[in-house]
Amino acid sequence: MSSRLAVISIIIENPDAVETVNRLLHDASKYIIGRMGVPYREKKISLISVALDAPQDVISALSGSIGHLNGVSSKTAYSNIITECEENGK
């Protein structure tokens, strides 16, 4: 199976969705390289950037699941570099 590098950008405008977003990211934690969250308190939103090394279907499913939440939007940028997954699941 092949693996791709990607970055998912997430904007959370609904504070009730934070717990669900965090659960979805936790479920994909074995693929996450790094994560940066920025709370923008004046606007009452959160901005999250997640770097992943995962199969494309995992990345697409995660981004889609997050983007379908009420008050949450997500966009994904993919690297053109595709590698074979290592035996440890990445």
Stockholm file with secondary structure:
# STOCKHOLM 1.0

chainA/1-90         MSSRLAVISIIIENPDAVETVNRLLHDASKYIIGRMGVPYREKKISLISVALDAPQDVISALSGSIGHLNGVSSKTAYSNIITECEENGK
#=GR chainA/1-90 SS CEEEEEEEEEEECCGGGHHHHHHHHHHTGGGEEEEEEEEETTTTEEEEEEEEEECHHHHHHHHHHHHTSTTEEEEEEEEEEEEECCTTCC
#=GC SS_cons        CEEEEEEEEEEECCGGGHHHHHHHHHHTGGGEEEEEEEEETTTTEEEEEEEEEECHHHHHHHHHHHHTSTTEEEEEEEEEEEEECCTTCC
//
